[in-house]
Amino acid sequence: WLSVGATSGVVTGTVPSNIALFSYSVTATNSQGSITSSTQSVTVTAAPAITSANTATFVASTAGTFTVTTTGSPTSKITKTGSLPNGVTFVDNKNGTATLAGTPKPGSVGTYVITITAKNGIGQVSQSFTLTVTAALTAPTSVGVTGPSSIVAGGSYSATALALGANPAATYSLALGTPLWLSVGATSGVVTGTVPSN
């Protein structure tokens, strides 16, 4: 991407955005011979940019991690302002990245908005970042069924099953041995059927 004018000796080019240092040398030639310059080293500077997403989701009581990434030269110092949930920390890795990591406490379900700032002496940039903590994943602790205890033959039966303590919400199915004329809504838990008359 570098070029030199054959007679002017002017070296020009557009510096790629993904390098921090480049070097080159120039050779001068005439009919009597040639000579090469010493190596020229050039440091490339660039204002920082935050390249990672501005949202993440952790689950309470479960370890989570998220990496903040940046570009820019020299390497940016990364800081944050704002509160994080108990059990979660923010660490600048001093290599252009930072890490959000930890195990949110059970009572920390909610949304946390912080500001992440990358600064490298050439410039700085800030990002509004949202960390969402959801409830811990749990199996159902119980399931109850509410419905009539008697019904006339040939009548329509309806009852409702409700699972407690489940996250995500439980789905429902009928156990083996259930009469074939009964069905249950997979998400509603509503048990229905027409009672045979015989």
C-alpha positions as CSV (number, residue, x, y, z in Angstrom):
1,W,0.0,0.0,0.0
2,L,3.1,2.2,0.0
3,S,4.5,3.7,-3.2
4,V,7.4,6.1,-4.1
5,G,7.7,8.6,-6.9
6,A,10.5,7.4,-9.1
7,T,11.9,10.9,-9.6
8,S,10.3,12.8,-6.8
9,G,11.2,10.4,-4.0
10,V,7.8,11.1,-2.4
11,V,6.5,8.1,-0.4
12,T,2.7,7.9,-0.1
13,G,0.0,5.4,0.8
14,T,-3.2,4.9,2.8
15,V,-2.4,3.2,6.1
16,P,-4.6,0.1,6.8
17,S,-6.8,0.4,9.9
18,N,-5.6,-2.9,11.4
19,I,-1.9,-2.2,11.9
20,A,0.0,-0.5,14.8
21,L,3.4,-0.2,13.2
22,F,5.0,-0.4,9.8
23,S,8.5,0.1,8.4
24,Y,10.1,0.6,5.0
25,S,13.3,1.7,3.3
26,V,13.9,3.5,0.0
27,T,16.5,2.6,-2.7
28,A,18.0,5.3,-4.8
29,T,19.5,4.3,-8.2
30,N,21.3,6.0,-11.0
31,S,23.6,4.9,-13.8
32,Q,26.5,4.7,-11.4
33,G,24.9,2.4,-8.8
34,S,22.3,2.3,-6.0
35,I,22.0,2.8,-2.3
36,T,19.3,2.0,0.2
37,S,18.2,4.1,3.1
38,S,18.0,3.1,6.7
39,T,14.7,1.5,7.8
40,Q,12.0,4.0,8.6
41,S,9.7,2.8,11.4
42,V,6.3,4.5,11.8
43,T,3.9,4.0,14.7
44,V,0.3,4.1,13.7
45,T,-2.2,5.7,16.1
46,A,-5.9,5.4,16.0
47,A,-8.8,6.5,18.2
48,P,-10.5,3.7,20.1
49,A,-13.7,2.0,19.1
50,I,-15.7,-0.5,21.1
51,T,-16.5,-3.5,18.8
52,S,-18.4,-5.8,21.2
53,A,-22.2,-6.0,21.7
54,N,-23.9,-3.5,24.0
55,T,-26.0,-6.2,25.8
56,A,-25.5,-9.4,27.6
57,T,-27.7,-11.8,29.7
58,F,-26.6,-13.7,32.8
59,V,-28.6,-16.1,34.8
60,A,-28.9,-15.8,38.6
61,S,-26.9,-18.4,40.6
62,T,-25.1,-19.4,37.3
63,A,-21.6,-18.3,36.3
64,G,-21.5,-16.0,33.3
65,T,-18.9,-14.1,31.3
66,F,-18.8,-11.5,28.6
67,T,-15.8,-10.0,26.8
68,V,-15.6,-6.3,25.9
69,T,-13.5,-5.8,22.8
70,T,-12.0,-2.6,21.4
71,T,-9.8,-1.4,18.5
72,G,-7.3,1.5,18.5
73,S,-3.7,2.2,18.9
74,P,-2.1,2.5,21.4
75,T,-4.2,-0.1,23.4
76,S,-7.1,1.4,25.2
77,K,-7.7,1.6,29.0
78,I,-11.2,0.3,29.5
79,T,-13.3,1.5,32.5
80,K,-16.9,1.4,33.5
81,T,-19.3,3.5,35.5
82,G,-22.5,2.3,37.1
83,S,-23.5,-0.6,39.3
84,L,-23.3,-4.3,38.5
85,P,-25.3,-7.0,40.3
86,N,-23.8,-8.6,43.4
87,G,-21.4,-11.3,42.3
88,V,-20.4,-9.8,39.0
89,T,-17.1,-7.9,38.4
90,F,-15.6,-5.8,35.6
91,V,-11.9,-6.2,34.9
92,D,-9.7,-4.4,32.3
93,N,-7.4,-7.0,30.8
94,K,-5.0,-4.3,29.7
95,N,-4.8,-5.8,26.2
96,G,-7.7,-3.9,24.6
97,T,-10.3,-6.2,26.1
98,A,-12.2,-6.3,29.4
99,T,-14.2,-9.0,31.1
100,L,-17.6,-9.0,32.8
101,A,-17.8,-12.2,34.8
102,G,-19.2,-13.8,37.9
103,T,-22.2,-15.5,39.4
104,P,-25.1,-13.1,40.1
105,K,-26.7,-13.6,43.5
106,P,-30.2,-15.1,43.6
107,G,-31.8,-11.7,44.5
108,S,-30.1,-9.8,41.7
109,V,-32.7,-10.5,38.9
110,G,-33.2,-7.3,36.9
111,T,-31.6,-4.9,34.4
112,Y,-28.3,-3.1,35.0
113,V,-27.2,-0.2,32.7
114,I,-23.5,0.8,32.9
115,T,-21.3,3.0,30.7
116,I,-18.1,1.4,29.3
117,T,-15.4,3.8,28.2
118,A,-12.3,3.1,26.1
119,K,-9.5,5.7,26.2
120,N,-6.0,5.6,24.7
121,G,-4.6,9.1,24.6
122,I,-5.6,9.7,21.0
123,G,-9.3,9.8,21.9
124,Q,-12.0,8.1,23.8
125,V,-15.4,6.5,23.2
126,S,-18.2,5.4,25.5
127,Q,-20.9,2.8,25.1
128,S,-24.1,2.3,27.1
129,F,-24.2,-1.3,28.0
130,T,-27.1,-3.3,29.5
131,L,-26.7,-6.4,31.5
132,T,-29.9,-8.4,32.2
133,V,-30.0,-11.0,35.0
134,T,-32.8,-13.5,34.6
135,A,-34.1,-15.9,37.2
136,A,-32.2,-19.2,37.8
137,L,-33.2,-22.2,35.8
138,T,-35.2,-24.6,38.0
139,A,-37.1,-27.8,37.6
140,P,-40.8,-27.9,38.6
141,T,-41.1,-28.5,42.4
142,S,-44.8,-29.6,42.3
143,V,-47.7,-29.9,39.9
144,G,-51.4,-29.7,41.0
145,V,-54.6,-30.4,39.1
146,T,-57.8,-28.4,39.8
147,G,-61.0,-30.0,38.4
148,P,-64.3,-31.7,39.3
149,S,-64.1,-34.9,41.3
150,S,-67.2,-36.4,39.6
151,I,-68.9,-36.0,36.3
152,V,-71.9,-37.7,34.5
153,A,-71.2,-40.3,31.9
154,G,-71.1,-38.7,28.4
155,G,-70.3,-35.3,29.8
156,S,-67.4,-33.0,29.0
157,Y,-64.6,-33.0,31.5
158,S,-62.2,-30.1,32.1
159,A,-59.4,-29.5,34.6
160,T,-56.3,-27.4,34.9
161,A,-52.8,-28.5,35.8
162,L,-50.4,-26.0,37.3
163,A,-46.7,-26.5,37.8
164,L,-44.9,-24.5,40.5
165,G,-41.2,-23.5,40.7
166,A,-40.4,-24.0,37.1
167,N,-38.1,-21.7,35.1
168,P,-38.5,-21.7,32.1
169,A,-42.2,-22.5,32.2
170,A,-43.1,-26.2,32.2
171,T,-44.9,-28.0,29.4
172,Y,-47.5,-30.6,30.2
173,S,-48.2,-34.2,29.0
174,L,-50.4,-37.0,30.2
175,A,-48.8,-39.9,32.1
176,L,-48.9,-43.5,30.8
177,G,-52.1,-45.2,31.7
178,T,-54.3,-42.1,31.2
179,P,-57.6,-42.8,29.4
180,L,-57.2,-42.2,25.6
181,W,-60.2,-39.8,25.5
182,L,-58.3,-37.3,27.7
183,S,-55.9,-34.7,26.3
184,V,-53.9,-31.9,27.8
185,G,-52.7,-28.5,26.4
186,A,-48.9,-28.6,26.3
187,T,-48.5,-25.0,27.4
188,S,-51.9,-24.3,29.0
189,G,-52.1,-27.4,31.2
190,V,-55.9,-27.7,30.5
191,V,-57.1,-31.3,30.6
192,T,-60.2,-32.0,28.5
193,G,-62.2,-34.9,27.2
194,T,-65.6,-36.3,26.8
195,V,-66.4,-39.1,29.3
196,P,-67.5,-42.3,27.6
197,S,-71.1,-43.3,28.3
198,N,-70.3,-47.0,28.7
